[in-house]
Amino acid sequence: MKNVLLVINIILLALVGYLYYLHFKNKGKVVQAIKKTEEIVNESKANVAYIDLDSLQNNYGYYQKIKTEFEQKQSQANDEITAMQKKYQNRAMQLQQKAATMDQKEQQSAMQEINKMQQDLQARKQSIDNDLYNYNSQMKEDILSRIQNFLKDYNRNGKYSYIFSYEPGFMFYKDSTLNITNDVIQGLNQLDSSNKK
């Protein structure tokens, strides 16, 4: 019995030794792979920078102008829909009050009028929503195009391999020395003011 326990302990000791060997054997390969990756990154010399989108949106004059125009369009659209809804509700109330004195033909006519007003309201609301969506999409494309064109000129010397946009919650860490937001805002605002002249 003692011999069986001794044999099992020897086998277990051998297995632990083998696992220990495998663990440290692969660890050396992992360290080598990390060093190789660092060498590749250092050789490529990929320089990066980032733009803080919140700051850009708050300080880029053209963005502020377009945003104000969009908000005005949105407000006008809301006013128009509200006016149509009030007109619909007022007319429906008028017809409801007259319903007791109407004959069947007048009631059918009133129902058709109410249904048409409701359909017109829904169609107009859908049309306005589509117009606002399209305007917003065009606005975003225009601003994105302006920023990309500016960055092509800004980076014409090839200093940066990548320029990222930073949004809160998107990156976990950022080195503030790579922040080019102020340069971009200043350049975009100057470009817009010189284009107005």
N, C-alpha and C positions, 0 to 999 in steps of 0.2 A: 504494500500500500504506500509506504514511504517512497519507494522507487517510482511509482506512478506519479505521485505529486512532484517529485523532483524532475521527472521528464517533462511534465506539463509546465512547470516553472521555467525550465530551460527553453522550451519552445516559445513560451510567451516572451521571455527575455530576448530571444532571437528576433521575434516579430517586432517588438518595440524598437530594437536596434535597426532593423530594416526600415521601418517607418521613419525613424529619426534620420537615417541616411537619405531617404527619398525627399524628405522635407527640406533638408539643407542643400541637397543636390539641385533641386528646382529653384530654390531661393537664389542661388548664384546666377541662374539663367534669367530670372526676373530682373535682378540688378543689372545684368548685362544689357537686357532689352531696354531698360529705363535709360541707361547711359547712352545707348545707340540713338534713342529717340531724342534725347537732349542734344546730341551732336548734330542730328539732322536739322532740328529747329534752329540751332545756332548757325549752321551753315547757310540756311535759307535766308536768314536775316529778315524775316517777315515782320515789318513794323506795322503796328496797329494804332488806331485812334478811335475815339468815339464822340458822338454828339448826344447831348442830353435833350431828348425830345420835349420834355416839359419846358425847359428854358427856351428852346427854339420857338415853341408855340407861343410862349408868353412875351417874347421879345422881337420876333420877326414881324416887321410892319405889314408886309403883304399878307401874311397869314391872318393877322388881326383884322385887316380890311376885309378879306374874303369871309372870315368868320362872322363879322358884323353884318355883311350883306346876306349871308345865309340865315342868320338869326332874324333879320328883317323879313326875308322871304317866308320863313317859317311862321313868324308872327302874323303876316298878312294872310297866309294860308289858313291859320287857325281862326283868324277873325272871319274870313269868308265862310268857313265851315260852320262856325258858331252862328253866323247870320242865317245861313241856310237852315240850320237846325231849328232856330227860333221861328223862322217863317213856316217851316213844316209843322212845328208844334202848335203855333197859333192857328194855322188853317185847320189842322186836325181838331182842335178844340172848338173852333167855329162850327165845323160840320157836325161834331158830336152834339153840340147844343141844339142844332137845327134838326137832328135826326128824328126826333119825335114828330115833327110836322112834315117830314118828307114822305113822298110816296115811294114805292119800290124802285121805280126807274131813277128817281133822284138819289136814292141811297146807293144804287149801283154806280151811278155817275160819280158820286162823292167818294166811294171806295176806290174807283179807278184813279181819280185825281190824287188821293192820298198815296196809293201804291206807286204812281208815277213820280210823285214828289220824293218818296222814299228811295226809289231806284235812282233818280237823278242825283239825290244827295250822296248815295253810296258810290255812284259812278264818278262824281266830282271829287269825292274824298280819295278814291283810288287814283284818279288822275293826278291830284295834287301830291299824294304820297310818292307816286312814280316820278313826278317832276322834281320833287325835293331829293329823292334818292339819286336820280341822274345828276342833278346839280352838285350834290355832295361828292359823288364819285369823280366828276370832272374836276372839282375843286382839289380833291386829294391828288389826282393824277397831275394836275398843273403844278401844285406845290412840290410834289415828289420830283417832277421833271426839272423844276427850277433848282432844287437842292442838288440833284445828281449832276446837272450841267455845271453848277458852280463848283462842286467837288472835283469834277474832271479838270477844271481850270486850276483850282486850288492845289491839286496834287499833280500838276503837269510835270514836276521834277521827279515824280515817282518815289517820294519820301515814304509814303504809306502803301503797304500792300493791301490793307483792309481798313475801311472806315465803317464802324458799326453805329447803329442807333441804340441809345440806352433808354429803356423805359423802367421805371421802378418795378421791382418784382421780377424782372427778366434776368438780370445778372446778380449773382451773389456777391461778387467782389469786382471793384473797378479801381484802377490806379488813376488818381486825379491828374497825374502828369500827362496822361494820354488824352485828356479832355480838350477838344478843339472847338467846343461849342461857341465860345465868345468870338473866335476868329470867323467862324461860319456865319453867325448872326450879323456881325459887323460887315462882312463881305456881302452877304445877301442884301442887307439894307442899303449899302452903298450902291450896289448894282441896280437895285430898284429905283433909287433916287436919281442915278445918272441916266437911266432909261426914260424917266419922266421929262427930262430936260430937252 
